[in-house]
């Protein structure tokens, strides 16, 4: 049932009431009262039992409810045709699945804001349903299962991916770091962190960049590791820093060569999500990133100033200083960066090693590593990096 026009909605003590919600609440209270009197077992489920997103719905895709007393003991199933449960589906596929699938199957209906949705499968412990791509919902919807007149308790679920906002953090010059900030509009207290640097192999969430109406190619690793092993999240990203001023910042120059002045365009792409699952965030619109003309001398002076005033705390180094100076692989950065291989914080020294491997060729990096060991002594991080590059570490 569509929502009543605003002029037909009653007002009580200055609060506007939605007729649809009011009628639903009255009907449900009566229905539950009848159930209690007749001893009818009602369907039961919770938001976290809606898979695969634990209570988060998107239009045009299939979802599954797990629970108790959801349907008959003998399961019922219908053919969804060419519909792809995980998407993407064309408008024609979505229109076809809405045409052929029933809104009630074996006495079971699933209601989103009192609107029935197409059903594929129902059983006592599981329901597979499709969220229509042609109906509009708010950011949250009330969901319930009705089986032969017995209704579950309404459950509130999120609808649609979280909305994101991408913007350039500050003015920059060619040869300088290019920082943007990604802000979660739907849940501002939960910043989205993306992998810093060059991607390895997984279609992780990232920022796309284009220049002169053409996609900007991604940088490639100068010295790929000899062995690659993954465990846990295939899209690793830095932990959210405690300092909120550092959260949500993305260094674009670590992934793209942005050393030409002009207007670039960037947008956030959520990727495939964890282990190929549905992403929980939405793609952003293209936003402009302005890069002003700069010179090598300007960068050299900037690097010296950065080195002289480098932060001493872990978060300042990991989330600002190190990602700012790397990316261009220039000889002026190398001696500044090498000393952080000796930093007492293991996360700082490990990040430094990764940046050095990614942005400097082995032919340039190996001699520099030998020189720093001669100056400062042997170091486990340096030895490990030399070994990764196929070079024997210095004898202790």
C-alpha positions as CSV (number, residue, x, y, z in Angstrom):
1,X,0.0,0.0,0.0
2,X,1.6,3.4,-1.0
3,X,2.0,6.0,1.7
4,X,-0.9,8.4,2.2
5,X,-0.5,11.9,0.9
6,X,0.8,14.4,3.4
7,X,-2.5,16.2,3.7
8,X,-4.3,13.0,4.7
9,X,-1.8,12.2,7.5
10,X,-3.2,13.1,11.0
11,X,-1.2,15.2,13.4
12,X,-1.1,14.6,17.1
13,X,0.6,17.1,19.5
14,X,2.7,18.5,16.6
15,X,3.9,15.0,15.4
16,X,3.0,13.9,11.9
17,X,1.9,10.2,11.8
18,X,2.4,8.0,8.8
19,X,-1.0,6.4,8.1
20,X,0.7,3.3,6.6
21,X,2.8,2.7,9.7
22,X,-0.2,3.3,12.0
23,X,-2.4,0.9,10.2
24,X,0.3,-1.7,10.1
25,X,0.9,-1.4,13.8
26,X,-2.9,-1.7,14.6
27,X,-3.2,-4.7,12.2
28,X,-0.2,-6.4,13.6
29,X,-1.3,-5.9,17.2
30,X,-4.6,-7.5,16.4
31,X,-3.0,-10.3,14.4
32,X,-0.6,-11.2,17.2
33,X,-3.5,-11.1,19.7
34,X,-5.4,-13.6,17.6
35,X,-2.3,-15.8,17.3
36,X,-1.8,-15.8,21.0
37,X,-5.4,-16.9,21.6
38,X,-5.5,-19.6,18.9
39,X,-2.0,-20.9,19.7
40,X,-0.8,-20.4,16.2
41,X,3.0,-20.5,15.9
42,X,4.3,-17.4,14.2
43,X,7.4,-17.1,12.0
44,X,10.6,-16.0,13.8
45,X,13.8,-14.4,12.5
46,X,16.1,-11.5,13.4
47,X,17.9,-8.9,11.2
48,X,21.3,-10.7,11.6
49,X,19.7,-13.9,10.1
50,X,19.1,-12.1,6.7
51,X,22.0,-13.3,4.5
52,X,24.4,-12.8,3.2
53,X,24.6,-9.2,4.6
54,X,23.2,-9.8,8.1
55,X,20.3,-7.4,7.7
56,X,21.2,-5.2,4.8
57,X,19.2,-5.1,1.6
58,X,19.8,-3.8,-1.9
59,X,17.4,-3.5,-4.8
60,X,17.5,-6.0,-7.6
61,X,19.2,-8.9,-5.7
62,X,18.3,-12.1,-3.9
63,X,18.5,-12.4,-0.2
64,X,17.8,-15.3,2.3
65,X,16.0,-15.3,5.6
66,X,17.0,-18.0,8.1
67,X,14.7,-18.6,11.1
68,X,12.0,-20.8,12.6
69,X,8.5,-21.6,11.3
70,X,9.0,-19.5,8.2
71,X,7.2,-21.9,5.9
72,X,5.9,-25.4,5.4
73,X,7.8,-28.6,6.1
74,X,7.7,-29.5,2.5
75,X,9.7,-26.8,0.7
76,X,8.3,-24.9,-2.3
77,X,10.5,-23.4,-5.1
78,X,9.9,-21.4,-8.3
79,X,12.2,-20.9,-11.3
80,X,13.8,-17.4,-11.4
81,X,14.9,-17.9,-15.0
82,X,18.0,-15.9,-16.1
83,X,18.0,-13.9,-12.9
84,X,21.5,-13.9,-11.2
85,X,21.1,-14.0,-7.4
86,X,24.3,-11.9,-6.7
87,X,23.8,-9.7,-9.8
88,X,24.4,-7.7,-11.8
89,X,21.1,-8.0,-13.6
90,X,19.8,-6.0,-16.5
91,X,16.6,-4.1,-16.3
92,X,15.0,-6.7,-18.6
93,X,16.1,-9.5,-16.2
94,X,14.7,-7.7,-13.2
95,X,11.4,-7.0,-15.0
96,X,11.1,-10.7,-16.0
97,X,11.8,-12.0,-12.5
98,X,9.1,-9.6,-11.1
99,X,6.7,-10.9,-13.7
100,X,7.3,-14.7,-13.2
101,X,7.9,-15.0,-9.5
102,X,4.9,-15.1,-7.1
103,X,4.3,-12.6,-4.3
104,X,2.9,-15.5,-2.2
105,X,4.3,-19.0,-2.2
106,X,2.8,-21.9,-0.3
107,X,0.9,-19.5,2.0
108,X,4.0,-17.4,2.7
109,X,4.6,-13.7,2.0
110,X,7.6,-11.4,2.8
111,X,6.6,-7.8,3.3
112,X,8.9,-4.7,3.0
113,X,7.1,-1.7,4.4
114,X,3.9,-3.7,3.8
115,X,4.8,-4.3,0.1
116,X,5.1,-8.0,-0.9
117,X,8.3,-9.1,-2.7
118,X,8.9,-11.9,-5.2
119,X,9.6,-15.3,-3.7
120,X,11.9,-18.0,-5.1
121,X,12.0,-20.6,-2.2
122,X,10.2,-21.1,1.1
123,X,10.7,-23.8,3.7
124,X,10.3,-24.1,7.5
125,X,13.8,-22.6,8.1
126,X,14.6,-20.6,5.0
127,X,13.1,-18.1,2.5
128,X,14.8,-16.9,-0.7
129,X,13.3,-13.6,-2.0
130,X,14.2,-10.9,-4.5
131,X,14.1,-7.2,-3.6
132,X,12.4,-5.4,-6.4
133,X,14.5,-3.1,-8.5
134,X,11.5,-0.9,-9.5
135,X,10.3,0.0,-6.0
136,X,11.6,2.9,-3.9
137,X,12.4,2.5,-0.2
138,X,14.0,4.7,2.5
139,X,17.3,4.0,4.1
140,X,15.5,1.7,6.6
141,X,12.5,-0.6,6.0
142,X,10.3,-2.7,8.2
143,X,10.3,-6.3,7.2
144,X,8.0,-9.2,8.3
145,X,7.1,-12.7,7.2
146,X,3.4,-13.7,7.0
147,X,2.6,-17.4,6.9
148,X,-1.1,-18.5,6.5
149,X,-2.2,-15.4,8.5
150,X,0.4,-15.7,11.2
151,X,2.9,-12.7,11.2
152,X,6.4,-12.4,12.5
153,X,7.4,-9.5,14.7
154,X,8.4,-6.6,12.3
155,X,12.2,-6.3,12.0
156,X,14.0,-3.1,11.0
157,X,16.7,-3.6,8.3
158,X,18.9,-1.2,6.4
159,X,18.2,-0.6,2.8
160,X,20.7,0.3,0.1
161,X,24.4,0.8,0.4
162,X,25.9,3.6,2.6
163,X,26.4,6.8,0.7
164,X,29.9,8.2,0.4
165,X,31.4,11.6,-0.3
166,X,34.9,12.1,-1.8
167,X,36.6,15.4,-1.9
168,X,40.1,16.9,-2.3
169,X,41.5,17.7,1.1
170,X,43.8,20.6,0.1
171,X,45.5,22.3,-2.8
172,X,48.5,20.6,-4.3
173,X,51.2,21.0,-6.9
174,X,52.8,18.7,-9.5
175,X,55.3,16.4,-7.7
176,X,53.7,16.9,-4.4
177,X,51.4,14.5,-2.5
178,X,47.7,14.4,-3.6
179,X,45.4,13.7,-0.7
180,X,41.6,13.2,-0.9
181,X,39.2,12.4,1.9
182,X,36.5,9.8,1.8
183,X,33.5,10.6,4.1
184,X,30.7,8.2,5.0
185,X,27.6,10.3,4.7
186,X,25.3,7.5,6.1
187,X,27.5,6.7,9.1
188,X,29.9,9.6,9.6
189,X,31.5,8.1,12.7
190,X,32.7,5.1,10.8
191,X,35.3,6.2,8.3
192,X,36.2,4.0,5.3
193,X,39.8,3.1,5.1
194,X,41.3,2.0,1.8
195,X,44.5,0.2,1.1
196,X,47.4,2.6,0.7
197,X,49.7,2.2,-2.3
198,X,49.7,-0.1,-5.3
199,X,47.2,-3.0,-5.5
200,X,48.4,-6.6,-5.8
201,X,45.6,-8.7,-7.3
202,X,42.2,-8.3,-5.7
203,X,39.5,-5.9,-6.9
204,X,39.5,-4.1,-3.5
205,X,37.7,-0.9,-2.8
206,X,39.7,2.0,-4.3
207,X,39.7,5.4,-5.9
208,X,39.6,5.6,-9.7
209,X,41.2,8.6,-11.4
210,X,41.0,9.9,-15.0
211,X,42.9,12.7,-16.7
212,X,42.1,14.3,-20.1
213,X,38.9,12.1,-20.3
214,X,41.0,8.9,-20.1
215,X,41.5,6.5,-17.1
216,X,44.8,7.0,-15.5
217,X,46.8,3.8,-15.4
218,X,47.8,2.4,-12.0
219,X,51.4,2.3,-10.9
220,X,53.2,-1.0,-10.9
221,X,55.4,-2.4,-8.1
222,X,59.1,-1.8,-8.9
223,X,60.3,-4.8,-7.0
224,X,57.5,-7.4,-6.6
225,X,58.0,-9.8,-3.6
226,X,59.4,-13.1,-4.6
227,X,56.6,-15.0,-2.8
228,X,53.0,-13.7,-2.2
229,X,50.9,-15.2,0.5
230,X,47.6,-14.0,1.8
231,X,45.7,-14.7,5.0
232,X,42.6,-13.1,6.3
233,X,41.1,-10.1,4.6
234,X,42.2,-10.0,0.9
235,X,41.7,-6.3,0.9
236,X,44.0,-5.2,3.8
237,X,43.9,-1.6,4.8
238,X,45.4,0.5,7.6
239,X,43.7,0.4,11.0
240,X,41.4,3.3,11.7
241,X,43.7,5.9,13.4
242,X,42.6,7.1,16.8
243,X,43.2,10.7,15.6
244,X,40.1,11.5,13.6
245,X,41.9,14.2,11.6
246,X,43.9,11.4,10.0
247,X,40.9,9.1,9.3
248,X,39.5,8.6,5.9
249,X,42.5,10.3,4.1
250,X,43.6,8.6,0.8
251,X,47.0,9.3,-0.8
252,X,46.2,9.2,-4.6
253,X,49.8,9.7,-5.6
254,X,50.7,6.3,-4.1
255,X,48.5,4.6,-6.7
256,X,48.6,7.0,-9.7
257,X,51.2,9.2,-11.3
258,X,49.8,12.7,-10.9
259,X,52.8,14.8,-11.7
260,X,51.2,16.7,-14.6
261,X,49.3,20.0,-13.7
262,X,45.7,20.1,-14.6
263,X,42.2,18.9,-13.6
264,X,41.9,15.3,-12.6
265,X,38.7,13.5,-11.8
266,X,38.4,10.9,-9.1
267,X,35.6,8.6,-7.7
268,X,35.3,5.9,-5.0
269,X,34.5,2.4,-6.3
270,X,33.5,-0.1,-3.6
271,X,35.1,-3.1,-5.4
272,X,33.7,-6.6,-4.9
273,X,33.6,-6.5,-1.1
274,X,35.1,-9.0,1.3
275,X,35.7,-12.4,-0.4
276,X,33.5,-11.4,-3.3
277,X,30.5,-10.4,-1.2
278,X,28.3,-7.5,-1.7
279,X,29.9,-4.2,-0.8
280,X,28.2,-2.1,1.9
281,X,29.1,1.2,0.4
282,X,28.0,3.0,-2.8
283,X,30.0,4.4,-5.6
284,X,30.5,8.1,-5.6
285,X,30.2,10.6,-8.4
286,X,33.3,11.9,-10.2
287,X,34.9,14.8,-8.2
288,X,37.6,17.2,-9.4
289,X,41.1,17.1,-8.1
290,X,43.2,20.2,-9.1
291,X,47.0,19.9,-9.4
292,X,48.8,23.1,-9.9
293,X,52.2,23.5,-11.7
294,X,55.2,22.6,-9.7
295,X,59.0,22.1,-10.1
296,X,61.6,19.6,-9.0
297,X,63.3,22.3,-6.9
298,X,60.0,23.0,-5.2
299,X,59.7,19.3,-4.3
300,X,63.3,19.1,-3.1
301,X,62.8,22.0,-0.7
302,X,59.5,20.5,0.5
303,X,61.1,17.2,1.2
304,X,63.9,18.9,3.3
305,X,61.2,20.8,5.2
306,X,59.2,17.6,5.8
307,X,62.3,15.7,7.0
308,X,63.2,18.5,9.4
309,X,59.7,18.6,10.9
310,X,58.8,14.9,10.7
311,X,56.4,13.7,13.4
312,X,57.7,11.4,16.1
313,X,54.5,9.6,16.9
314,X,53.4,6.4,15.2
315,X,50.1,7.6,13.7
316,X,51.7,10.8,12.3
317,X,54.4,8.7,10.6
318,X,52.0,6.0,9.3
319,X,49.1,8.1,8.2
320,X,50.8,11.3,7.0
321,X,54.5,11.5,6.7
322,X,55.5,8.2,5.1
323,X,52.7,8.1,2.6
324,X,53.3,11.8,1.7
325,X,57.0,11.4,0.8
326,X,56.7,8.2,-1.1
327,X,55.1,7.5,-4.5
328,X,57.4,9.3,-6.9
329,X,60.4,7.1,-6.4
330,X,62.8,10.0,-6.7
331,X,66.4,9.9,-5.4
332,X,65.8,12.9,-3.1
333,X,63.3,10.8,-1.0
334,X,65.5,7.7,-0.7
335,X,68.0,8.9,1.9
336,X,65.2,10.5,4.0
337,X,63.2,7.3,4.0
338,X,65.9,4.7,4.6
339,X,66.5,5.7,8.2
340,X,62.9,4.7,9.1
341,X,63.9,1.1,8.5
342,X,65.6,1.5,11.9
343,X,62.6,2.9,13.6
344,X,61.8,1.2,16.9
345,X,58.1,0.8,16.1
346,X,57.7,-2.4,14.0
347,X,54.7,-1.1,12.1
348,X,56.7,2.0,11.0
349,X,59.7,0.0,9.8
350,X,57.5,-2.5,8.0
351,X,55.6,0.2,6.2
352,X,58.9,1.8,5.2
353,X,60.1,-1.5,3.8
354,X,56.9,-2.0,1.7
355,X,57.1,1.6,0.3
356,X,60.8,1.1,-0.6
357,X,60.1,-2.2,-2.4
358,X,57.1,-0.8,-4.2
359,X,58.5,2.5,-5.5
360,X,62.2,1.8,-6.1
361,X,63.8,-0.7,-8.5
362,X,66.1,-3.3,-7.0
363,X,69.1,-2.0,-8.9
364,X,68.8,1.3,-7.1
365,X,67.5,0.0,-3.8
366,X,70.1,-2.7,-3.1
367,X,73.2,-0.4,-3.1
368,X,71.3,2.1,-0.9
369,X,70.5,-0.6,1.6
370,X,74.1,-1.8,1.8
371,X,75.2,1.8,2.3
372,X,72.8,2.4,5.2
373,X,74.0,-0.8,6.9
374,X,77.6,0.4,6.6
375,X,76.6,3.7,8.2
376,X,74.2,2.5,10.9
377,X,75.0,-1.2,11.4
378,X,73.2,-4.4,10.6
379,X,69.4,-4.3,10.9
380,X,66.8,-7.1,10.7
381,X,64.5,-5.1,8.5
382,X,67.2,-4.2,6.0
383,X,68.4,-7.9,5.9
384,X,64.8,-9.1,5.3
385,X,64.3,-6.5,2.5
386,X,67.6,-7.5,0.9
387,X,66.6,-11.1,1.0
388,X,63.3,-10.3,-0.6
389,X,65.2,-8.6,-3.4
390,X,67.3,-11.7,-3.9
391,X,70.4,-10.2,-2.3
392,X,72.4,-11.8,0.5
393,X,72.3,-9.8,3.7
394,X,75.5,-8.5,5.2
395,X,77.3,-10.9,7.6
396,X,76.8,-10.1,11.2
